[in-house]
Amino acid sequence: MKLQLFKLAIYLSAAALLAGCEGAVTVDMSAAAPADRQITSVAVDVAGLEFERSDGSTEKLEFTSSLPTDLIDVLDTDDLRLFTDESLPDGTYTGVRLLFDEDIDATVFHATDGEFPLLYAEGDFADVDFTVAEDDRTNESISLMMDLRRSLTFNDDDDEYTLTPSLRAVRTAEAGQISGTVVATCPFGSSLAEGGAVYLYQGEDIDPDDVGSGGTQPFATTAVSFNFGTQATYSLRLLPPGDYTVALTCNGEIDEPGSDEDVSFVSTANVTVDEDSVTYDFGS
């Protein structure tokens, strides 16, 4: 009996040691607002994640049952936890993207025009950079941001939306943020309330352009919001450290992926982000 208990203790200790050497990943997700402020619901069913390795192979993490999610509910709020300490096989991982359950109907609700069907299109992998090595415990925590301004398109002929996820990924511990207040004199026919948005570009002194144009594409976007109906503010979350150009527009509501609109920018500035919150106030 004592021998059996001794063998069991050795087995459990070995199992615990092996488990401690497995790579694990924790993933959270948030979303940035669509261009059209009348969109009040983007209802999807998240099936999991697909990771890409440096050799081009992929690894999927999938839920037992898909996760019903309204992406509008996770706009600039507490992030949605997708996986906690989920095991990953060995490899150097360079990309990640969302998987959706296409057997369940997805929808978009527009405050003025009602409900529309939502189709899925495969998005690009968001860049990640971490390695899970054999016999080396790895714990990665990653935050994903889906930019709905860059992800949602509307087909007038078929009366339906398409979601082509535009994701960015950052190690959670390294994520920075740019936020501040907004004061601007908008061109005639535009307003911060209807089309106010802040676009972010990688690098300094970038000439800003809209989503889908032939110019430099934004790395991130966010809508201008109003605190208590008066003070205009913005917040760009989950940003990797680096040098950026921020640009303010008053007619961002016309922007749509895949086409070139006349989005005009009324103010730009260079901002450096580290692993913390940075404040930049437009018009101060």
C-alpha angles and dihedrals in degrees: 000000000000089000091052092050090048091052091048091051091051091049093050092047091051091048091051091048092051092047089051089057096054120104115245134189133200116199131191128182137204135168140224120222125270120245092250109072090196090072104101101169138031104179116193139155112232112212099184142275137299119211124200123213127213090256092058096255120126139217124202129210108195133180121238086235125016118259115241106222135175104207091203088063091062098050108135092330135108106320122254111247110228102170135005120203091334114177120247128190122243118288147096108273120209106165146028135189139173126261121210133199101244092185090073119069115248122205144190121211119207117196093222105030103033131226126350133183116255122214126198126232123185112259129207122268114265112232118260130163121202138117131221106202128193113264090003118110111230125183116184126182114196132182121204127201121196111204104211092188087064096036108049124075130172125219109210093192095055098029093230140115127231124209114209100174114233104195136178123193132201136173103262093228091054098045116126133188139213118204140154149127127296128221116168144152103230124210117258112285096023135085142183090238094059105027108009111139140150120222123199126208129189112246134025128287094015118170101234123230136175129265112282096015126124092254132080110315121229117253091208141358137194136182123246109246133193124234110217088345096290118063114066114217140165138198130196108195138187097030125161115234114273149095117298145175117227119202130189125212132181096200103049091129090082094057117111130170116252097030139071114243130180096253108167124204119214100188140017136183141172116248131180118212126203131170091297144056118294123196123215120167118201113222096011 
